[in-house]
Amino acid sequence: MFKIFIVEDDTGLVGLLKEYLHKFGYATQSVHDFETVRDQFESYDPHLVLLDINLPKFDGYYWCRQFRSLSTCPIIFISARDGKMDQVMALENGADDYITKPFDYEIVMAKIKSQLRRAYGSYAAGQNERVLSVAGLTLDVERLSVSLGQTQAELSHTEAKILDELMKKPEQIVSRDRLLEKIWDDQAFVDDNTLNVYITRVRKKLTALGIEDGLQTVRGRGYRLVPSWGDEA
């Protein structure tokens, strides 16, 4: 049974979310003390988190970073804030999706199912062995790290997702739309430049490993990982 951790201070909304989630067979736990959110997360070890932005003590962005340092489980923000920057900040801090209030419960359930399917279902076969290797470049999806030889670089959740998609298809072009679909279910609020920023960050991580031109831009089509560094080994 999938476990959903709800970080929301509106008790009425928490009650409605729990009622709806239980109908679909999900187990739930909500935060009962906003002084110990991290401890409650670690103890419950959820499969997915529903997280508000405006919270007592610390905001949702802070807790998203805390959760992401402990787990790669899907995190969905649910917030009344509907500005583009609020949604971009959520993604920057490690979230997987963003839903604005008021919302349709069917949409919430569809997004939850989509994220769980990606993280634990058919799209994540062999999840316990989420390690990819291309020409000596090794990506550990669970530990959010990439290494080449004895050199290792840490990755953000989003950087790992992008590199994961590229390493699954070395030498092949991966479209921008495919990368956006991989990272975010709802692309409507994502500025086109956001993906450019993450691609630049991934390139910097590869450069730190000694890979200068491994991630190539194919103008008008997308990106591809060309493991030419393997020829030098």
C-alpha positions as CSV (number, residue, x, y, z in Angstrom):
1,M,0.0,0.0,0.0
2,F,1.4,3.4,-1.0
3,K,1.9,5.9,1.9
4,I,1.1,9.6,1.4
5,F,2.6,12.2,3.7
6,I,0.5,15.4,3.9
7,V,2.2,18.6,5.0
8,E,-0.7,21.0,5.3
9,D,-1.9,23.2,8.2
10,D,-5.5,23.5,7.0
11,T,-7.1,20.7,9.0
12,G,-10.3,20.9,7.0
13,L,-8.4,20.3,3.7
14,V,-6.3,17.6,5.4
15,G,-9.5,15.7,6.4
16,L,-10.9,15.9,2.8
17,L,-7.6,14.8,1.3
18,K,-7.4,11.8,3.6
19,E,-11.0,10.8,3.0
20,Y,-10.4,10.9,-0.8
21,L,-7.1,9.1,-0.7
22,H,-8.4,6.4,1.5
23,K,-11.1,5.7,-1.0
24,F,-8.4,4.8,-3.5
25,G,-6.6,2.6,-1.1
26,Y,-3.8,4.9,0.0
27,A,-2.4,5.1,3.5
28,T,-2.0,8.6,4.8
29,Q,-0.3,10.5,7.6
30,S,-0.5,14.3,8.2
31,V,1.9,16.5,10.1
32,H,0.7,16.9,13.7
33,D,3.6,19.0,15.0
34,F,5.3,21.5,12.7
35,E,8.4,21.6,15.0
36,T,9.2,18.0,14.0
37,V,8.3,17.7,10.3
38,R,11.6,16.1,9.3
39,D,11.4,13.5,12.1
40,Q,7.9,12.6,11.1
41,F,8.9,12.3,7.5
42,E,11.8,10.0,8.3
43,S,9.7,7.9,10.7
44,Y,6.8,7.5,8.2
45,D,9.1,7.0,5.1
46,P,6.3,7.9,2.6
47,H,6.1,7.0,-1.1
48,L,4.9,10.5,-1.9
49,V,4.5,13.9,-0.3
50,L,1.7,16.5,-0.7
51,L,3.1,19.8,0.5
52,D,1.8,23.3,1.0
53,I,4.0,26.5,0.8
54,N,2.5,28.6,3.6
55,L,3.2,26.7,6.8
56,P,4.0,27.5,10.4
57,K,7.7,27.8,11.3
58,F,9.3,27.1,7.9
59,D,7.7,27.3,4.4
60,G,7.2,24.4,2.1
61,Y,10.3,25.2,0.0
62,Y,12.4,24.6,3.1
63,W,10.8,21.3,3.9
64,C,11.0,20.2,0.3
65,R,14.8,20.7,0.4
66,Q,14.9,18.7,3.7
67,F,12.8,15.8,2.2
68,R,14.9,15.8,-0.9
69,S,18.1,15.4,1.1
70,L,16.6,12.3,2.6
71,S,14.6,10.7,-0.3
72,T,13.9,10.8,-4.0
73,C,10.2,10.1,-3.4
74,P,7.8,12.3,-5.5
75,I,6.8,15.6,-4.0
76,I,3.7,17.5,-5.2
77,F,3.1,21.0,-4.0
78,I,-0.5,22.0,-3.4
79,S,-0.8,25.8,-2.9
80,A,-3.1,28.8,-3.3
81,R,-0.1,30.6,-4.8
82,D,-0.6,30.6,-8.6
83,G,2.4,32.8,-9.7
84,K,4.9,31.4,-12.1
85,M,7.8,32.1,-9.8
86,D,6.2,30.2,-6.9
87,Q,5.9,27.2,-9.2
88,V,9.4,27.5,-10.6
89,M,10.8,27.9,-7.1
90,A,9.0,24.6,-6.1
91,L,10.7,22.8,-9.0
92,E,14.1,24.5,-8.1
93,N,13.8,23.2,-4.6
94,G,13.2,19.6,-5.7
95,A,9.4,19.2,-6.3
96,D,8.0,17.0,-9.1
97,D,4.7,18.8,-9.7
98,Y,2.6,21.7,-8.6
99,I,-1.2,22.0,-8.1
100,T,-2.9,25.3,-7.4
101,K,-5.9,25.7,-5.0
102,P,-8.8,25.4,-5.4
103,F,-8.3,22.1,-7.2
104,D,-10.3,19.2,-8.6
105,Y,-9.7,16.1,-6.5
106,E,-9.7,14.0,-9.7
107,I,-6.8,16.0,-11.0
108,V,-5.0,15.5,-7.7
109,M,-5.5,11.8,-7.9
110,A,-4.4,11.6,-11.5
111,K,-1.2,13.4,-10.7
112,I,-0.5,11.3,-7.7
113,K,-1.0,8.1,-9.7
114,S,1.2,9.4,-12.5
115,Q,4.1,10.2,-10.0
116,L,3.7,6.9,-8.2
117,R,3.8,5.1,-11.6
118,R,6.9,6.9,-12.6
119,A,8.7,6.3,-9.3
120,Y,7.6,2.8,-8.5
121,G,5.5,1.3,-11.4
122,S,6.2,0.1,-14.9
123,Y,8.3,3.2,-15.7
124,A,10.6,2.4,-12.8
125,A,11.2,-1.3,-13.3
126,G,14.2,-2.5,-11.3
127,Q,14.0,0.6,-9.1
128,N,16.2,-1.0,-6.4
129,E,18.9,-1.2,-9.1
130,R,18.6,2.4,-10.4
131,V,22.2,2.6,-11.5
132,L,23.0,3.4,-15.1
133,S,26.5,3.2,-16.8
134,V,27.6,4.5,-20.1
135,A,31.3,4.2,-21.2
136,G,32.4,4.3,-17.5
137,L,30.0,7.2,-16.6
138,T,27.9,5.9,-13.7
139,L,24.6,7.5,-12.5
140,D,23.2,6.5,-9.2
141,V,19.6,7.7,-9.3
142,E,18.8,6.9,-5.7
143,R,21.9,8.6,-4.3
144,L,21.7,11.5,-6.7
145,S,25.3,11.2,-7.8
146,V,27.3,10.7,-11.0
147,S,30.8,9.4,-11.3
148,L,33.6,8.7,-13.7
149,G,36.5,6.7,-12.4
150,Q,37.3,7.9,-8.9
151,T,35.7,11.4,-9.5
152,Q,32.1,11.9,-8.3
153,A,29.7,14.8,-8.5
154,E,26.4,15.3,-6.6
155,L,23.3,16.1,-8.5
156,S,20.0,17.8,-7.7
157,H,16.8,15.7,-8.2
158,T,16.0,17.4,-11.5
159,E,19.6,17.1,-12.8
160,A,19.5,13.4,-12.1
161,K,16.2,13.0,-14.0
162,I,17.6,14.8,-17.0
163,L,20.8,12.7,-17.0
164,D,18.8,9.5,-16.4
165,E,16.8,10.2,-19.6
166,L,19.9,11.0,-21.7
167,M,21.9,8.0,-20.4
168,K,19.0,5.6,-21.3
169,K,19.5,6.6,-25.0
170,P,23.2,7.3,-25.6
171,E,23.9,8.8,-29.0
172,Q,20.2,9.3,-29.6
173,I,18.5,12.7,-29.7
174,V,16.1,13.3,-26.7
175,S,13.7,16.1,-27.5
176,R,13.1,19.1,-25.2
177,D,9.4,18.1,-24.9
178,R,10.5,14.6,-23.8
179,L,12.7,16.0,-21.1
180,L,10.0,18.4,-19.9
181,E,7.5,15.5,-19.8
182,K,10.0,13.5,-17.8
183,I,10.5,16.2,-15.3
184,W,7.2,18.0,-15.0
185,D,3.7,16.7,-15.7
186,D,2.3,20.1,-16.3
187,Q,4.5,22.2,-18.6
188,A,2.2,25.2,-18.8
189,F,4.0,27.2,-16.1
190,V,7.5,26.2,-17.1
191,D,9.5,29.0,-18.7
192,D,11.4,27.6,-21.8
193,N,14.6,29.0,-20.3
194,T,14.2,26.8,-17.2
195,L,15.3,23.6,-19.1
196,N,18.2,25.6,-20.5
197,V,19.3,26.4,-17.0
198,Y,19.2,22.7,-15.9
199,I,21.0,21.6,-19.1
200,T,23.8,24.1,-18.3
201,R,24.0,22.7,-14.7
202,V,24.3,19.1,-16.0
203,R,27.0,20.2,-18.4
204,K,28.9,21.7,-15.4
205,K,28.6,18.5,-13.4
206,L,30.0,16.5,-16.4
207,T,32.8,19.0,-16.9
208,A,33.7,18.5,-13.2
209,L,34.2,14.9,-14.1
210,G,36.5,15.8,-17.0
211,I,33.8,15.4,-19.7
212,E,33.8,18.6,-21.9
213,D,31.6,17.9,-24.9
214,G,29.5,14.8,-23.9
215,L,26.2,16.6,-23.7
216,Q,25.5,18.1,-27.2
217,T,22.7,20.4,-28.3
218,V,21.0,19.5,-31.6
219,R,19.5,22.7,-32.7
220,G,15.7,22.6,-33.1
221,R,15.5,19.0,-32.0
222,G,16.9,18.5,-28.5
223,Y,20.0,17.0,-26.8
224,R,22.1,13.9,-26.9
225,L,24.7,12.3,-24.8
226,V,27.8,11.3,-26.9
227,P,30.1,9.1,-24.9
228,S,33.3,10.1,-26.8
229,W,35.2,10.3,-23.5
230,G,35.0,6.5,-23.5
231,D,37.3,6.4,-26.6
232,E,40.0,8.1,-24.5
233,A,39.9,5.4,-21.8
